[in-house]
C-alpha cells in the first residue's frame, strides 16, 4: 500500500468512527435532557439548532426558570474545517483539517443548597490521523455538604475503576489542578475528574486501545444524570434565605471568573469561530461581586471556603 492509499484508508477509518461517536453524543444529549426535565418538573428545554459557517453545527438545549434549574444548557456540537493557526500553534500541531464533537453541560440551580454542575465529554481528530478524547465532571456547591461530596466522588471513582485503577486518582488530581482560580487561591468547587488527550497507549500491564478510551468516555457520560439528579432531588426540598441567595450570587461570580479567564473550552470555541450563545451558555443568569467580601467567622459560608482546596480526599 503506497502512502496515498494508506492516508486514504486512515481518513476513511476515522470518518466512520467519528460519525458513530457524534451520533452517540446526540443520543446522550437527549437522554440527559429527559432526565433533567423529569427532575425539574416544570420547565422544558428549548431546542436551538445551528450551523457553523466554517463547517458543521450543533444543537443547543437551554432550560430556564424551572423548579430546580434557574438556567442550564446541554449542548451538542460536531464541527469541522481548517484548523485555525492559533490553535495549531497552541497545541504544537502540523496543519491539517480538524473535527470536534461532544456534549457540554452547565446547570445553575434555583436553590442555593443545590450545587452547580458541569460536564464535558468530547472527541477531537485531525485529517492526519491525530485524535484524542477529553472531558470530565466537576461539582461547584454554593455550600459544601460532606455527604454530597463523598457520594459525588465515590460515584466517579466507581465509574473510573471499571476501566482502569489509575483513572480516578490521576483524573481527580487533574481536576483539582485545572478547576483552580489562581487569583483567588481557591478551587472552583470540590473538583471531580478531568481528562484530556486520551488516546491508545501501551502501559506496563496492558494496551489501552481507542475503543477502551471510548468505552470510558461513554461510562462518564451516562453517569452524569443519575449522580446529579440524586443530589439535586435531595437538596431542592430545603428552604433557603435571602442571605443564602446573596452568597449564591457571589459564588456564581467566581464561576464566571474561571470560565472567562481560564476555561480551555471557552477559549477554543471563541478562537474557532464557534457560536457565541452556545459557548457562553455556561454563565449564570445573575452573579454578584462584592468588594472585599469576607464570610462571617464560624458560618457555613466560611466552612465552604475552607474546603475549596486542592488535594482533599473525599473517598
N, C-alpha and C positions, 0 to 999 in steps of 0.2 A: 504494500500500500504506500503510495507516494505521499508527500507532506500535504498536498492539496486534498487528496481523498481523506487523509487522517483528520484534517481540520474540519472537513465537511461532516464526517461521521461524528466528531466531537460535538459540533454545533447541533446536529440532529438529536443526539442523546440528551443534551441539555435542554433543547426546546421541548422534548417530550416530558421531561421531568419537571420543568418549570411550569408547564401547563397543569400537571397534576397537583403541584404544590399550590399554585394560585387558586385552583378550583376548591381545594380543601380549605384554604383560608376563607374563601367566600362562605362556605358552609359553616365554619366556626363563627364567623360574624353573626350569622342568622341565629345559631343556637344560643349564643351568649345574649343577644338582644331579647330573645324569647324568655330566657331565664330572668333577666333583669326586669322586664315588663311585669312578669308574674310577681316578683318581689316588691316592685313599686306599687302595683295595684291601682294606679291612677293614670299616669301618663304613658304614652306610647312613643316609640322612636319615629322621628321624621326622617324620611329617606331622600337623600340628595345624591343623584348620580352625576358624575362629572368626567370631563376628558382633559387630559394634559396636552398642551399644544405640541410639546416635543415628542410625544408618544405615550400611549396608554391612558390610564384613568383610574377611576375607583368609585366607591360608594361610601358616603359619609352618612352615618345614622346618629342623630342627635336627640336627646331627651331632656326636657326642661320642666321645672315647676311640678315635680311629682310629689308623692307622699314620702318617698325615700330619697330620690335623686333631684337635687336642685338644678344641676346641669351636668350632663355627661355625654360622651361620644364614644362610639365604637366604629372605627374607620377601617375600611379595606382599600388597598390600592395595589395596582400592578402597573408599573411604569417602566418605560424603556427608552433607549435612544443613545445618542452620542454622549459619552462621559464628559462632564464639564472639566475644563482644565484645572480648576481649583481643587476638585475632588481627586483627580489623578495625582496632583502634587501632594495633597494632604496624605493620601494613602500610599504614595510612592509606587504608583502603578503605571504600566505602559498603556498608551492609548488603545482603547477598544470600546465597543458599544457595551452598555450595561442593561440589566434587567433587575428590577427590585419589586418584591411583593411582600405583603404582610398585613397583619391586623394590629392596630394600636388603640388602646383604651385608656381613658381617664374619666373617673367618676367623682364628682363633688357632691356629697350628700347634703341634705337639708339639715339634719340633726347633727350638731357638733360632736355628739358622742359616737357617731358613726365615722369611720375613717375614710379619707381619700384613698383611692387605689389606682394603680397604673399597671398596665401590662402591654408588652410589645413582643410579638413573635414575627420574625421576618426572614426572608431569603434573598440573597444577592448573588448575581453571577455576571460574568463578562463573556464576551464573544470569543475570547482567547482561552476559555476553559476554567478560569479562576472562579471560585464560588465560596460562599460560607453562609452559615446560619447565625442568627443572633436573637437576642431578646431578653426577657426576664419579667418578673413581677416584684413590685415593692409596695409597701403599705405606709401611708402617712397619716397616723392618727392625730387629731387635734388634742386628744387626751389619750395617753398610753395606758391601756389596761393589760396587766400582765397575762391574764388568761387568754386574751385575744392574740397577743404577741406570740405566746407559746404555741397556740393552735395554728397560727399562720405559718410559723417556721417549721413546726413538725409536719404540717401538710406538704410543704415544699420539699422537705427532706425525704419524705416517703416517696414523692414523685421522682426525685432525683435518684434515690437509691435503687429504684427499679432498673436504672440504666447504667450507672457506674458509681462506685463508692466514693470516688473523688469529687463528684459533681457538686454536692451540696456545700462542703467546706470551701471548695475553690470558688464557686459562684457566689456564695454568701459573702466572702471577703471582697470579691469584685464589686458586689452591690454596695457594701459599706464604703468602699473607696470611690465608686462612681457617684452615688447619690449623696454627695457631700458638698456643703456650701462653704468654701474656704473663707470668704469674707465674714461669715457668721460663726465660723468654727463649730459648726453643728451639722449633723446629718439631716437630710430632708425629712426622714421619718425613721422607722425601725428597720429599714432595709428589706431584704428578701433575697432574691438571686438575680444575677446579671451575667450574661454570657455574650460573647461576640467572636466572630471569625472561627466558628466551629466548622471543621472540615474533616475529611478522612485522615487518620493518623495511626501510626504504629506505636503502641505503648509497650512497656516491659512485659505485660501479661497478655495483651490481645490486640488485634487490629480493630480500630473503630472505623466503621465504614460510613459512607454518606447516608445509607439507609438507617444506620444506628442513630446518627445525628437527627435525621428527620423524625424518627420514632420518638426521640426525646422531646423535640420541639412540639410535636403533637400532644404528648403527655402533659406538657406545661400549659398548652393552650386549653385543653379540656379541663384542667384543674381549676381554672380561674373562677368560673361561675359557682361551683359548689363551695369553694373556700369563701368567696366574698359574700354570697347570699347568706351563709350561716352566720357570719359575724354581723352583717347588716340587720338581719331579721331579729337577732338577739338585742341589739342596741337601739334600734329605731323606736322601740316602745318606751324608752326612758324619756322623761320630761327634761327640759333644759331651760336655762335662764337667759336673760338679756346679756349678762356678763359673759356667759359661755359663747354666745353668738359673736360678741366683740372679739373674744380670743380666737374663735374660728377664723375670723376675717384676718387677723394678724398672722395666723399660721398659713392661711392661703397666700398672703403676701410673700412669705418665704418660698412657697411653691412656685409662684410667679418668678421670683428672682432666679431660682435654679433653672427653670425651663427656658427663660430668655437669655441667660448668660452662659450656661454650661451644657445644656442638653444637646447631644450629638444629633438626635433625630430632628430636632427643630432646625439646627444648622444645615443638615443635609437637605431637608425639604426646601428650605428657602434658597439654598445655593443651586438646587437642580430645578428651579422654577416650578416648585410644587404649588399646590392650591393653598393659598394663604388661609382661607377659612378652616380648612381641614387641619393644617399644621397648628394653628393657634386655638384649635378646639380644646386643648388641654388647660386653657386658662379659666379660672373660676368666674362666676357672674359678678361677685363682689369681693374685694380684698382691701385691707387697710394697712397703712404704715404709720404707726405712732412713734413720735420722736423719742428715742432713748427709752423705749418701754422696757420695764423690768417686772416680772411676775412677783406677787407677794410671797414673802418667806413662808414656807410650810404649806403653800397652796398646791392644788392639783396641777396648776399650770407650771409651777416651779418643778414639780416632780417630772412632768413631761419633758421639760427642757433638760433635766439631768439625765434622761435616758436617750437623748439624741446624740449618741456617741458611736464611734466605730468599735467593733470587737465584742459587743455584748453577746454572750452565748445564751440564746433563748431555748435551746433544746438540750 
